Amino acid sequence: MQDWNDWSIALQERERCMTTLKDLRLRAHFSKRKLAKETKIDLETITRAETGKRVQEVKVVIILEAINKALKSSYTIADIEGIVTL
């Protein structure tokens, strides 16, 4: 049984590391507009973050805080694929 648990944890970590911001946003049931309103960050910045364009680190942290709250998770910038911060 221990082997199964080890494999399951490894798979969860792999999936976590390969997650995009858009995947998380959708899992949290946020539209871009709803996330923008929730975070008080403009829609263009959210789009830029999701498409791998440069975004201020503080704004990505605010976005992730809202998503983490909705998902009851603890994702960090390092966990998200394609994030480029200033």
Secondary structure by P-SEA (a helix, b strand, c coil): caaaaaaaaaaaaaaaaaccaaaaaaaacccaaaaaaaacccaaaaaaaaacccccaaaaaaaaaaaaaaaccccccccccccccc
